[in-house]
Amino acid sequence: MTRLSVGEIVDDAGDLASAVALPWIGLLWLTAIPLRLGQAHFVARLVELGPEAREYGDDLGALAFGIAVLFLLSLWGRAVFVRSCALRLRGLAATGRAPLHLPPGPFLSYVYVALLIELVFLVTSFTLVMVPFCALVAGLAAAIFPQGEPVGLVRPVVRVARQGSQALPLTGLVAVFASALVLAAVNLYFVFQLGLWLAGGVAGADTTRWAGLLAGSNPRFLLVVLAGASVVVEPFWLAALVVYVHKLEARSTGEDLRLWFGRLRSGEA
């Protein structure tokens, strides 16, 4: 079996994301933006409170509960988007309501694995080393389960581990999208600065307060920029992992040859 190419996966992911952009990227963003902003606000509050955070346990607990609800909503949005990508790769139309018809069993498996990954992330995130790993495993889980997998306690974890067997292309994808995340964050930062500069040229506009809020020394602003960058990159990240899973499974079953022959016949017709 030939090795999967990172460049080929990224190119196909760009085409796939464009093909399902309307309306499914919009739905993905609608379910992801509240979560990302909530997470940014929660981390910013922890930074602001510092050692005194324990004295505000009730407020932080209520905020964490709201974020947990938004997390479940974002999982649903991810699952719908991934299903639309999977339908498109199979040559089926990703329009209408078909992507919304998530099989309950596979979706519950996805929620179960996503909660496990989130727990691992919360325990190990201070090391920073585990952050890319958790992002990769979470993306693989999203790419796998909305397409169909029985519910269980062990089988979902085994399925994710099996799909993560191609270390080289997965490492390449992590590197590519980590770079894309940094570039998106830098671009968003300068978009805000450009907007601030343009506002300063408006007669009578006082931008002193906004200059402080949008300063690079403001942790809350930097967290919002990072949250925005993750939202921008997420559709292409998920599309790339759907393509990866599809190619991996197709090569093991011969499905890639059947799809290629079908496209060849359509082209001849």
Phi, psi and omega in degrees: 000129181289152182287142178290138182264129179297316180300318179295319180296315181295318179298313180296325180295321178297316178295320182294315180298321178294323183292329183251014186303316179255118004255009197284329173293323177299317178296318178301315181293320180298327180270342183266324185300313179301321179295312183297319178292323177296317178296319179297317179296319181296313180295320179298320178296319178298319179295318181293320183283326179060227181296341181277003184300329181296334181284349181244035184300321182295314180295316180292325177295319177296319178295319179295323178296317178298321178294323178298320177295317178295328177297316178296321177297320180293326177297319177297315179299318177299316182297318179295316180298316180296320179296322177296321177295317181295319178297320180295318180294330179278003179084014179259155180288132179262026179258183182067210183254009183303315180296338181284344183274075181281129174297129185301317182300305178301322180293320176296323176298318179297314180299318180299311181293320180298321178293321176298316180295319179297322178296315178298319180298315181295327181282327189247359187297335181295340179280342182068331182295326184277349183299309178298323180296314180296321178297320179293312182295320178297319178294319177297318179299318178296324182285340187265305197286324178299348180271349176126114179195133181295154179285145177181171180268331185251318185303319178299320180293318178297321180298316179297317180298321181293321180287343179269022185286336182271086187294320186295306180296326179292320176297319177298319179295319178299317180296317181297313185279337170295318176296319179296323178296317178296315180296319179296320179295317179298316180297317179296320179301314182285336173296315177298317181295322177296316177299320178295319180295318179294321179295329179294339179274355179279131182298129177083357181277128178258107183258015183299313181295317180294327178298324177288319181293324183262020179281149179294345178273357180269110182300324181297318179295317180297323178293322177295319178298316178296320178297317179297320179296320180294325178293320180295318185280333189306314181301320182286326175297312179294319178299320179296320180287327174296317177298316180301310180298318180297315180294320181296315181287324181295321181289334180277341182248350184084007181295331180297324178292322180294317180294321179296319181292324178295318178293325179295318178296320180295322179293322180289329181287000000 
